[in-house]
Amino acid sequence: GVALGYRRLTGAPAADARRDIAGLRPVVVGANDGLVANLAVVMGVAGANPEPGIIVLAGIAGLIAGAFSRGVGEYVSVQSQRELLDYQIAFQRKQLREAPDQERAILGQIYRERGFSDEEAARFVDAVFQEPDHAVRQLIFEEVGLDARTIGSPMAAALGSFVAFTAGAFIPLLPYLLASGSAAFIGSLAGSLVALALLGVGIASLTRRPAWYGALRQVLLGGLAAGRRVQAGHRVDSRRWRGGCQSIPARGRPPSAGRTHRPPAGGDRGRVDGSGLVRRRRGLHRQRQPGAEPGEGDEEDEGHREGAGGVLDDAEHERRE
């Protein structure tokens, strides 16, 4: 197999590297979600071969809904972490006031489990507890895993995710705003895959992975999502909403062209007999000839009358397969 090695670090990380990562995460995730989600939406709808305006409408709806959902979700996620951190700070301060020896023993046990000797762990705990606020932050980090430097701002995370999702989701939609048909389909797919590759290269540069690995991973995952949606769209196009639903007209083809329509449910089909009467099989409605006297249960049906000869029920023309 091919070994995927990490690139050698060229320098020490900056002091605010954790804050940078906290702000960068929602942007990267938002851009990736926008590309993959809206590419899948556009390709899935395009696979059903509708009018170009339907594809644009679906893409815009996916962009708006996804951007707001992503922004709100990121805000709630980060704000929840902030609220949990605030609770833990208040709780640990209370614990330090009421049971400091217990907290010292907990922190010492944590470092002994990591390989420190008893003497080394005791020295480390003494140094930490010299400053109460530092002890509180260290206890929260070691026991809960929360760190204010990696949480970031809820509003900044929401705004960054919203903008990144919008930018990513606009890429598969743009070709359908400029063209239609096969050109727009190919442009949307190709442009989205190139954008996914560039995003993968950017992620790989942050994680010190090979650029080709990051690009290939993003392209394969995004292409798989788009391919599955195109298959789903083709299935919808081929079935044409069977089971009595009105079919969706394909581009450039009327609903009745080259196709036999199904009669209404229950076999309720009109027929013409020699006397010129149009009757339904169930005998619910009959149409009288001009001049004929009403009687024997015949009922006038103005909706199905066209001259003396009568016509087939218009439902038969609309839905016969």
NORHUSUL-V681939 format. One record per backbone hydrogen bond with DSSP energy under -0.5 kcal/mol. CO is the residue of the C=O (numbers start at 1). NH is the residue of the N-H. E is the energy in kcal/mol with one decimal. If there is no record, write none. Layout:
((CO & NH & E) (CO & NH & E))
This chain:
((1 & 3 & -0.5) (3 & 5 & -0.9) (14 & 17 & -1.4) (16 & 20 & -1.9) (17 & 21 & -2.3) (18 & 22 & -2.1) (19 & 23 & -1.8) (20 & 24 & -2.0) (21 & 25 & -2.1) (22 & 26 & -0.6) (23 & 27 & -0.6) (24 & 28 & -2.5) (25 & 29 & -2.6) (26 & 30 & -2.2) (27 & 31 & -2.5) (28 & 32 & -2.2) (29 & 33 & -2.5) (30 & 34 & -2.5) (31 & 35 & -2.2) (32 & 36 & -2.4) (33 & 37 & -2.7) (34 & 38 & -1.8) (35 & 39 & -1.9) (36 & 40 & -2.1) (37 & 41 & -2.0) (38 & 42 & -2.8) (39 & 43 & -2.6) (40 & 44 & -2.2) (41 & 45 & -2.4) (42 & 46 & -2.6) (43 & 47 & -1.8) (44 & 48 & -0.5) (45 & 48 & -1.2) (45 & 50 & -0.6) (46 & 49 & -1.8) (49 & 251 & -1.4) (51 & 54 & -1.1) (51 & 55 & -1.1) (52 & 56 & -2.1) (53 & 57 & -2.4) (54 & 58 & -2.4) (55 & 59 & -2.5) (56 & 60 & -2.6) (57 & 61 & -2.4) (58 & 62 & -2.5) (59 & 63 & -2.2) (60 & 64 & -2.7) (61 & 65 & -2.6) (62 & 66 & -2.3) (63 & 67 & -2.4) (64 & 68 & -2.2) (65 & 69 & -2.3) (66 & 70 & -2.7) (67 & 71 & -2.5) (68 & 72 & -2.7) (69 & 73 & -2.5) (70 & 74 & -2.4) (71 & 75 & -2.2) (72 & 76 & -2.6) (73 & 77 & -2.3) (74 & 78 & -2.5) (75 & 79 & -2.7) (76 & 80 & -2.2) (77 & 81 & -1.7) (78 & 82 & -2.3) (79 & 83 & -2.6) (80 & 84 & -2.3) (81 & 85 & -2.4) (82 & 86 & -2.5) (83 & 87 & -2.1) (84 & 88 & -2.3) (85 & 89 & -2.4) (86 & 90 & -2.0) (87 & 91 & -2.5) (88 & 92 & -2.8) (89 & 93 & -2.1) (90 & 94 & -1.8) (91 & 95 & -2.1) (92 & 96 & -2.4) (93 & 97 & -1.7) (94 & 98 & -2.1) (95 & 99 & -3.2) (99 & 103 & -1.6) (100 & 104 & -2.3) (101 & 105 & -2.2) (102 & 106 & -2.1) (103 & 107 & -2.3) (104 & 108 & -2.5) (105 & 109 & -2.2) (106 & 110 & -1.8) (107 & 111 & -1.7) (108 & 112 & -2.0) (109 & 113 & -2.0) (110 & 114 & -0.7) (111 & 116 & -2.2) (112 & 115 & -1.4) (117 & 121 & -2.8) (118 & 122 & -2.1) (119 & 123 & -2.1) (120 & 124 & -2.2) (121 & 125 & -2.4) (122 & 126 & -2.3) (123 & 127 & -2.0) (124 & 128 & -2.1) (125 & 129 & -2.4) (127 & 130 & -0.8) (128 & 131 & -1.1) (130 & 132 & -0.5) (131 & 135 & -2.2) (132 & 136 & -2.4) (133 & 137 & -2.2) (134 & 138 & -2.3) (135 & 139 & -2.5) (136 & 140 & -2.3) (137 & 141 & -2.2) (138 & 142 & -2.4) (139 & 143 & -2.7) (140 & 144 & -2.2) (140 & 145 & -1.6) (140 & 146 & -0.9) (147 & 150 & -1.5) (147 & 151 & -0.6) (148 & 151 & -0.6) (148 & 152 & -1.2) (153 & 157 & -2.4) (154 & 158 & -2.3) (155 & 159 & -2.6) (156 & 160 & -2.5) (157 & 161 & -2.2) (158 & 162 & -2.3) (159 & 163 & -2.5) (160 & 164 & -2.3) (161 & 165 & -2.5) (162 & 166 & -2.2) (163 & 167 & -2.4) (164 & 168 & -2.5) (165 & 169 & -2.9) (166 & 170 & -1.4) (167 & 171 & -0.7) (168 & 171 & -0.7) (168 & 172 & -0.6) (169 & 173 & -0.6) (170 & 174 & -2.1) (171 & 175 & -0.6) (173 & 176 & -0.9) (173 & 177 & -0.7) (174 & 177 & -1.5) (174 & 178 & -1.0) (175 & 179 & -2.2) (180 & 183 & -0.7) (180 & 184 & -0.7) (181 & 185 & -2.0) (182 & 186 & -2.9) (183 & 187 & -2.4) (184 & 188 & -2.6) (185 & 189 & -2.3) (186 & 190 & -2.9) (187 & 191 & -2.5) (188 & 192 & -1.9) (189 & 193 & -2.1) (190 & 194 & -2.2) (191 & 195 & -2.2) (192 & 196 & -2.4) (193 & 197 & -2.1) (194 & 198 & -2.3) (195 & 199 & -2.3) (196 & 200 & -2.4) (197 & 201 & -2.1) (198 & 202 & -2.1) (199 & 203 & -2.3) (200 & 204 & -2.4) (201 & 205 & -1.9) (202 & 206 & -1.2) (203 & 207 & -2.0) (204 & 208 & -0.7) (204 & 209 & -2.2) (208 & 7 & -2.0) (210 & 214 & -1.8) (211 & 215 & -2.4) (212 & 216 & -2.5) (213 & 217 & -2.3) (214 & 218 & -2.0) (215 & 219 & -2.3) (216 & 220 & -2.4) (217 & 221 & -2.2) (218 & 222 & -2.5) (219 & 223 & -2.8) (220 & 224 & -2.1) (221 & 225 & -1.9) (222 & 226 & -2.2) (223 & 227 & -2.6) (224 & 228 & -2.1) (225 & 229 & -1.6) (226 & 230 & -2.1) (227 & 231 & -2.0) (228 & 232 & -1.8) (229 & 233 & -2.3) (230 & 234 & -2.2) (231 & 235 & -1.9) (232 & 236 & -1.9) (233 & 237 & -2.2) (234 & 238 & -2.3) (235 & 239 & -2.1) (236 & 240 & -2.1) (241 & 245 & -0.7) (247 & 249 & -0.5) (250 & 253 & -1.8) (254 & 257 & -1.3) (256 & 259 & -1.2) (261 & 321 & -6.1) (264 & 267 & -1.2) (265 & 268 & -0.5) (267 & 269 & -2.1) (269 & 281 & -0.7) (271 & 279 & -1.8) (273 & 276 & -1.7) (277 & 273 & -1.5) (277 & 279 & -0.7) (278 & 287 & -0.9) (279 & 271 & -1.6) (280 & 283 & -1.6) (285 & 280 & -1.3) (286 & 288 & -0.5) (289 & 292 & -1.9) (295 & 298 & -1.9) (299 & 286 & -0.9) (301 & 304 & -1.7) (302 & 305 & -0.9) (304 & 311 & -0.6) (307 & 306 & -0.5) (313 & 316 & -1.5) (313 & 317 & -0.8) (314 & 318 & -1.9) (315 & 319 & -2.3) (320 & 262 & -3.7) (321 & 262 & -0.5))
